[in-house]
Amino acid sequence: MFVKICGITNEDDALFAVAMGADAVGFVFAPSTRQVAAQQVYDITRRLPPEILTVGVFRDDAPGRVIDTVHRAGLKAAQLHGHETPDMVAEVAQQIRWVIKSVVAGSPDAMHADQFGTDMILVDAPSPGSGKVFDWSLMDAVAEGPRLILAGGLDPDNVAEAVRLVRPWGVDVSSGVEKSPGKKDALKVKSFIERARAAAPAPHLGPDAMPYDWADDEI
């Protein structure tokens, strides 16, 4: 079970998420109360273990800006959380090894998620980034093929049920483990990761659970 803790704004929260077993941490460059600057993120990412997937989150930015920001921030991956086209995703993927494309549950993009040219698709609520839970049955309409990361209103209280019902490849959380916007709650982070892993159908890091070596990357 791949677990990503998103909306990281400070080094302490990043280090704690990693210590609790998160596979990935996300930094928001799109307009948000959790928005961070590239230099600030670089100062954090240089302290993280190489096996952690560090992700920059963008919304409707030009591919060139995404690529430049990812490199300046010392990140490994880009998450495109807007209305990016398959061509835009492909342009980013030429320079960034790991690309996560976000789609809205029940949307045409979700039904054609296999056309974005990346095998990591994050499925969010109709109001992306709102922290609201959506009808998980909509996951049935997402195109088969890509590895699906479930987002949208997840928290320590519902993540186990979400994993059991949806059986996603991974889960993503931001506001659901906060004590205030941009500041994580240590107990919630710990509980979220533990409960997600406990509910997963296969042992974490089993033969097919994690197909990537995040450390094997040149930035």
C-alpha positions as CSV (number, residue, x, y, z in Angstrom):
1,M,0.0,0.0,0.0
2,F,1.5,3.2,-1.2
3,V,0.9,6.1,1.2
4,K,1.4,9.8,0.3
5,I,1.2,12.6,2.9
6,C,0.5,15.8,0.9
7,G,0.4,19.5,1.8
8,I,3.8,19.4,3.6
9,T,5.0,22.9,4.5
10,N,7.8,22.3,6.9
11,E,10.8,20.0,7.6
12,D,9.5,18.6,10.9
13,D,6.3,17.3,9.3
14,A,8.2,15.8,6.3
15,L,10.7,14.0,8.6
16,F,7.9,12.8,10.8
17,A,5.8,11.4,7.9
18,V,8.9,9.6,6.6
19,A,9.7,8.2,10.1
20,M,6.1,6.9,10.4
21,G,6.5,5.0,7.0
22,A,5.1,7.3,4.4
23,D,6.3,6.3,0.9
24,A,5.8,9.8,-0.5
25,V,5.5,13.4,0.6
26,G,3.8,16.2,-1.4
27,F,4.5,19.9,-1.7
28,V,1.9,22.2,-3.1
29,F,3.0,24.8,-5.7
30,A,-0.6,25.6,-6.8
31,P,-2.5,28.5,-5.1
32,S,-3.4,27.2,-1.7
33,T,-3.0,27.9,2.0
34,R,-0.4,25.2,1.9
35,Q,1.6,26.7,-1.0
36,V,5.3,26.6,-0.7
37,A,8.3,28.0,-2.6
38,A,10.9,26.0,-4.5
39,Q,13.8,27.0,-2.3
40,Q,11.9,26.1,0.8
41,V,11.1,22.7,-0.6
42,Y,14.7,22.1,-1.7
43,D,15.9,22.8,1.9
44,I,13.5,20.0,3.0
45,T,14.0,17.4,0.3
46,R,17.8,17.4,0.7
47,R,17.2,16.1,4.2
48,L,15.0,13.2,3.2
49,P,16.1,9.6,2.5
50,P,16.5,8.8,-1.2
51,E,13.9,6.1,-1.2
52,I,11.2,8.6,-0.5
53,L,9.1,9.9,-3.5
54,T,9.0,13.6,-3.2
55,V,6.2,15.2,-5.2
56,G,5.4,18.7,-6.4
57,V,1.7,19.4,-6.9
58,F,0.7,21.7,-9.7
59,R,-2.6,22.9,-11.2
60,D,-2.9,24.1,-14.8
61,D,0.7,25.3,-15.0
62,A,2.7,25.3,-18.3
63,P,4.8,22.1,-18.6
64,G,8.0,24.1,-18.7
65,R,7.2,25.8,-15.4
66,V,6.4,22.4,-13.8
67,I,9.7,20.9,-15.0
68,D,11.7,23.9,-13.9
69,T,10.1,24.0,-10.5
70,V,10.5,20.3,-9.9
71,H,14.2,20.5,-10.7
72,R,14.8,23.6,-8.6
73,A,13.0,22.1,-5.6
74,G,15.0,18.8,-5.8
75,L,11.9,16.7,-6.3
76,K,11.5,13.4,-8.0
77,A,7.9,13.6,-9.2
78,A,5.2,16.0,-10.5
79,Q,1.5,15.7,-9.7
80,L,-0.7,17.4,-12.2
81,H,-3.9,18.4,-10.4
82,G,-5.7,20.4,-13.0
83,H,-7.1,20.2,-16.5
84,E,-3.8,19.1,-18.1
85,T,-4.2,17.3,-21.5
86,P,-2.4,14.0,-22.4
87,D,0.0,16.1,-24.5
88,M,0.9,18.3,-21.5
89,V,1.4,15.2,-19.3
90,A,3.7,13.7,-21.9
91,E,5.7,16.9,-22.1
92,V,6.3,16.8,-18.4
93,A,7.1,13.1,-18.5
94,Q,9.9,13.6,-21.0
95,Q,11.8,15.4,-18.2
96,I,10.3,14.1,-15.0
97,R,10.5,10.4,-14.4
98,W,7.5,10.1,-12.1
99,V,4.2,11.8,-13.1
100,I,1.0,11.5,-11.2
101,K,-2.1,12.7,-13.1
102,S,-5.1,13.7,-11.0
103,V,-8.6,13.1,-12.3
104,V,-12.1,13.9,-10.8
105,A,-14.1,10.8,-9.9
106,G,-16.9,10.3,-12.4
107,S,-15.4,12.7,-15.0
108,P,-14.6,11.9,-18.7
109,D,-10.9,12.2,-17.7
110,A,-11.4,9.4,-15.1
111,M,-13.1,7.2,-17.7
112,H,-10.1,7.7,-20.0
113,A,-7.4,7.8,-17.4
114,D,-5.4,5.2,-19.4
115,Q,-4.8,7.8,-22.1
116,F,-2.6,10.2,-20.1
117,G,0.5,8.2,-20.6
118,T,1.3,7.6,-16.9
119,D,0.6,4.6,-14.8
120,M,-0.1,6.6,-11.6
121,I,-3.6,8.2,-11.5
122,L,-4.9,10.0,-8.5
123,V,-8.7,10.0,-8.2
124,D,-10.1,13.0,-6.2
125,A,-13.5,14.4,-5.3
126,P,-15.5,16.6,-7.7
127,S,-14.0,19.6,-5.9
128,P,-10.3,18.6,-6.0
129,G,-8.4,19.5,-2.9
130,S,-11.6,20.2,-0.9
131,G,-11.0,17.4,1.6
132,K,-14.5,16.0,0.8
133,V,-15.3,12.3,0.5
134,F,-16.9,11.2,-2.8
135,D,-19.0,8.2,-3.7
136,W,-16.3,5.5,-3.8
137,S,-18.4,3.4,-6.3
138,L,-17.3,6.0,-8.9
139,M,-14.0,4.3,-8.8
140,D,-15.5,1.4,-10.8
141,A,-15.7,3.8,-13.8
142,V,-12.0,4.7,-13.9
143,A,-10.2,3.2,-16.8
144,E,-8.3,0.0,-16.1
145,G,-4.6,-0.1,-16.4
146,P,-3.0,2.7,-14.4
147,R,-2.3,2.3,-10.7
148,L,-4.9,4.2,-8.8
149,I,-4.3,6.4,-5.8
150,L,-7.4,7.3,-3.8
151,A,-7.8,10.8,-2.4
152,G,-10.6,13.1,-1.3
153,G,-11.6,13.4,2.3
154,L,-9.5,10.5,3.7
155,D,-8.6,10.6,7.3
156,P,-7.6,8.1,10.1
157,D,-11.2,7.2,10.7
158,N,-12.2,6.2,7.2
159,V,-9.0,5.2,5.4
160,A,-9.3,1.5,6.5
161,E,-12.8,1.2,5.1
162,A,-11.7,3.0,1.9
163,V,-8.8,0.6,1.4
164,R,-11.0,-2.5,2.0
165,L,-13.8,-1.3,-0.3
166,V,-11.9,0.3,-3.1
167,R,-8.6,-1.7,-3.0
168,P,-6.5,1.1,-4.5
169,W,-2.8,0.9,-5.2
170,G,-2.3,3.8,-2.9
171,V,-3.9,6.5,-0.7
172,D,-3.2,10.3,-0.5
173,V,-4.1,12.6,2.4
174,S,-3.6,16.2,3.3
175,S,-6.2,18.0,5.4
176,G,-7.3,14.8,7.0
177,V,-4.1,14.6,9.1
178,E,-3.8,18.3,10.0
179,K,-4.4,20.2,13.2
180,S,-4.5,23.4,11.2
181,P,-3.9,24.3,7.5
182,G,-0.4,23.4,6.6
183,K,0.5,21.9,9.9
184,K,0.3,18.1,10.4
185,D,-1.1,16.4,13.5
186,A,1.5,13.8,14.5
187,L,-1.0,11.3,16.0
188,K,-3.2,11.5,12.9
189,V,-0.3,11.0,10.5
190,K,0.8,7.9,12.5
191,S,-2.7,6.5,12.8
192,F,-3.5,7.1,9.1
193,I,-0.4,5.3,7.9
194,E,-0.9,2.4,10.3
195,R,-4.6,1.9,9.5
196,A,-4.1,2.1,5.7
197,R,-1.4,-0.5,5.8
198,A,-3.3,-2.8,8.2
199,A,-6.3,-2.8,5.8
200,A,-4.3,-3.4,2.7
201,P,-4.9,-6.8,1.0
202,A,-1.2,-7.5,0.5
203,P,1.8,-6.9,2.8
204,H,3.5,-3.6,2.3
205,L,6.5,-3.9,0.0
206,G,5.3,-7.4,-1.2
207,P,6.5,-8.7,-4.6
208,D,3.9,-6.6,-6.5
209,A,3.2,-3.9,-4.1
210,M,5.9,-1.4,-4.9
211,P,7.1,-1.8,-8.5
212,Y,9.4,1.3,-8.4
213,D,12.7,2.1,-6.9
214,W,12.2,5.7,-6.0
215,A,15.9,6.1,-5.2
216,D,16.9,5.2,-8.7
217,D,16.5,8.6,-10.1
218,E,18.6,11.4,-11.6
219,I,17.4,14.9,-11.1
